[in-house]
Amino acid sequence: MDYTTLGRTGLRVSVAGLGCGGNSRIGRGTGLGEDESVALVREALDLGVNFIDTAEAYGTEDLVGRAIQAVPRDSVVISTKCLTRHGGNLQSATDVVRALEDSLGRLGTEYVDVFHLHAVAPAAYAHARDVLAPALLREKEKGKLRHLGITETGPHDPQQAMLQQAVHDPCWEVMMLAFHMMNQGARRQVFPHTRREGIGTLLMFVVRNIFSVPGLLAQTVKGLVAEGRLPARFGDTEAPLDFLLHAGGATSLTDAAYRFARHEPGADVVLFGTGKRAHLRANIESILKPPLPAADVRTLYDLFGDLQGVGLDLPGRVQAKA
């Protein structure tokens, strides 16, 4: 495993982070039993993954809590989150402090390493910064969280307007954001600021359905051609990203997606989700590979660098509407 320092937090974290949400929810969404999901988390730990990301809304905090009982607490970095809205209404400071306490109980730990406000829409940002963050920073002083983070809602904020505000506010030490081969906006509007300010980054949505569901990539690309967002020549191919698959290049689109994100300047942790042991190992293997060939990366930049919001929808993902 390779490790890096998560921004100014000083935390040494694995560059591959196990995400416990999404469609899989460490296998719970695909039929695994609780004991099997716990075993999957423990296998990730055995493979050197020390960054585990969960959330109140995922329903997996208790399973993560069971898994980490097998290792020293200071050997694993736990990230969890609470939503800023409940039932359509903004949460109060009291609500989010209660959510933190509840998360600690489910995780079976006295503190979390990173506690995020989850899926914050642009319209809710001022409330998150001015009302919720101060309350959580008081809990930080008590030792209940070590670092405060914020996560965006990619499907409802494709221009990353919320994060473009948040990068200028010193309360946030970690940010979780959407980034993949065909959604590169963070290269211009987020990473330059996080690198300058020492804000740690967690990359989500790195491997999307468009890269793994047969036919969906071609369908998506043809739609982009029709909208005038990609050159017309892409409308005639069923395999628009196959230029990445060659000797010395990527072995699959999933492999390409992980490697592209992992080696992007400004990327700290690449989050991946899975419910299968074979995928667990394959994902980590890809994240630990060298960068894609420079020519392939440049082509991805040239072709897709101006796209925003492509392929961010995912059924089952927690989303906050603006």
N, C-alpha and C positions, 0 to 999 in steps of 0.2 A: 504494500500500500504506500502511496505517496501522501504526504501531509503538508499543510500550509498553515499560515497564521491568518485567522479570520479578522481582517482589518485591524482596528485599534483595540479590539477586545483582548488580544493576546492569546486567545484560545488556539491551541494546536489541533487542527481538525483534518480528517481524511478528506481528500479531494472528491471522493465518492461518498455521497450521503444517502442513507436509506430513507425514502419518503414513505410514510405510512397512511397516506390518503389516496386520492384518485379512485379509479374504478376498482383497483385491486384491494386496497386497504390491507396490505401484507397478506393477501390471500383470502380475507374474510368475504370480499366481494365476489370471489370466484369459487367459493365452496370449501375452503380449508376450515378445519376445526380450530378452536382456540389454541390448543396445544401445538398444532402444526404451525400456526402463525408465530407463536412464541419461539418455536424451534428455528423458524426462518430468521427471525431477528438475531437469535444467538449465533446462527451460522454466519450472518453478516459480521457480527462482532469478531468471530473467530478468523474471518478473512481480513481483518484490519480496519473495517469500517467503524469509526468511533463517533460519527455524527448521525443522530437519529432524529428525524423530524416527524412530529405528530400534531394533533390538534384536538380540542374539545369536540369539534364538529365531525371529525373522522370516526370517532367511536373506537379508537385503538390505543388510547393512553393507558388503559389498564393492562393491555397485552405488552406494551413496551415496558411498563412498570414491572411486570412479571419477568420479562427477559433480562432486565438490567440487574435484577437481584443476584444474578450469577457472577457478576463482575464487580470490582471495586468501583464505587460511585465516581471517583475522580478520573477513571479511565474512559468514561463515555461522556459525550456532550449531548445533552437533551434539549431539543427545541420544541416548543409547543405554542399554541395560539388560542385567542378567543376572538369572537366576532364583535364588531362594533355596533351591530344592529341585532335586535331580537324582535320578531313579530312586526317588522317594518319600522320599529322605533329605535332611535339611538340609545345605546346603553349608557348608564350613568357611571360615574367613577366607582360608586359602591358596587355596581354590577360587575365591573371588570375585576375588581379586587376579589370579589366572591368567586369569580370564574378562575382566577389564579389559584385561590385556596382549593377549589374543587379539583383542578388539574393536579396540584401537588398530591392530593389525596389519592387520586386514581393512579398516579405514577408511583406512589409509595416513596416519595423523596422529599427532603426538606427544602430543596431549591431546584429551580430549573436554570440551565445555563443561558438560554435565550428564550424570552417570552415576547411573542409578537401580537400586535393588533392585526387581525386577520382580514384579508380581502377588503381593504379600505378603499372605498370609492372616492373620487375627487370631491364630491359634495359633502362627504363626511370627514374630510381631512382636518379642517380647522377644529372640529370637535375632538378628534383623536389627539391632536397636538396640544390643544389648550385645556382640555378637561381630563381626558383619560391618561395621557402620558404623565402629567404631574402626580397623579394618584399612584401609578405603577412605579415611578421613580422613588416615591416614599417607601414602597414595599421593597424596592432594591436596597435601600438603606438598611432595611431589617434583615437582609440576606435571603429573601425569598426568590429573587431572580438575580442573575449576575449581569445580564445585558438586555437592553430593550430593543426590540425590532419591529418592523412593519412590513406587511406583504400587500402587494397590489392585487387587483382583480382584473386580470388580463382581458377576458372576454368583454368586459364592460368599460375598459379604459385602454384601448389599443394604442393610444398616443402616449401612454404613461404620464398623463398629466399630474396624477397624484404624486408619483415619485419625483417628478421634476420640481415639485414644491418641497418634498420631504428632504431631498439631498442638501437643502440649505439650512435645515434645522438640526442643531447639535444633539438633540435628545436621542436620535436614532443611531444605534451602533451597528445594526445589521438590517439588510433589506433582502426580501425575497421577490424575485421578478421573473417574468416570462421571457425566454430567449431561446430561439432555435434557428436552424439554417435559413428558414424563410420568414423569420420574424426577428429582425436584427436591430430594431430601433434603439435598444439600450446601448449599442456601440456609440451612438452619437449623443444621446440625451440623458444617459444615466452613468455609464462606466467612467467617463472623464471626471465626473463629480465624486463618485464613490472612491476612486483611486486617490484623488487629491485630498479628500476629507478622511480617509482611512476607514470608510464604512465597509464592513464585511458584506459579501454578496452570496446569496444562495440562488442557484438557477433552477427554476421549475419549467415544465412544459417543454423540456429539451427534446424528447422523442414524442411526437404527436401521432395521432391516428393516420394522418396523411402519409407518414413514412412507413406504416406497418399494415394498414388495411388495403388489400389488393384493389387496385383501380381508383382509389380515392385520390392519390396524388395526381394522376393524369386528369381526373375530373376537376380537381381544384385548379390545376394549371390552366386548363382550357377555359375555365371561368375567368381567370385573371387575364388571359389573352383577350377574351371577349370584352372585358372592362378596359382594355388598353393599358394594363399594368405590367404586362410582359410582352416580349416580341412575338409576332405572329407565328414564327417558325415553331414555337413550342406547342401550338395547337395541333400539330400533325404527329406528335410522338406519344406513345403510351408509356414511355420510360424516361421522363425528362431529367432525372438526376443520375442516370446510369453513367454519365461521364466520371462520376466519383468512384466507380467500381472498376479497378484495374490493378495489375501487379504493382505493388508499392503504394497503392491507394487503400480505400476502404474495402472491407469484405462484404458489407451490406449497408443499406441506408441507415439502419439503426446504429451500426458501428460508426458510420460517417457523422451522424448527428451527435453522438456522445463526444467524439473526438473534436468536432468543430467547436462545441460549447466549452469543453474542458480547457482548451488552449487559447480561448479568446482573452486578450488582455483585459483585466478587470474581473474575471471569473474566479471565485474562490472555491465554492463547493457546487458540484453538479448533483442534483437530486435525481434519484431514480426510484421507481416503484415496481414491485413484482410480487407475485404469489407463488413463484416456482423457483426451486433451487437451481435448476439449470440456467434460467434467466438471470438469477442473482449473480452467478459466477460470470456469465457472458457479459453482463452489463459492466461489472467491475473491470473485467479484462479490457473492454473497449475504452473505458474512461482512463485506464492506465497506459494505453498505447501512446506512441509519439503523435505529434500533430499530423493532420492531413498534409499532403504535398502542398507547398506554397502556391503553386499554380491553381490547384483545385480551390483553395481558400479564396484566392483572388477572384476566381470565376463566380463563386458563391456571393462574394461581396458585390461584384459588378451586376450580377443578375437580380439579386434579391435584396440588396442593401436598402432600397427605398420602400420596401413593402412593410405594412404594419397590420397587425391583427389577423394574419393568415393562420388558419388552423388552430385557433386557441380554444374553440368550444370543445367541451368534454362532458358528456352526460355523467352525472353523479358528482362532479366537482362542485365544491362550495363556491358560489358566486354571489357577489353583492352588486345590486343594481344602483346606478348613480342616482 
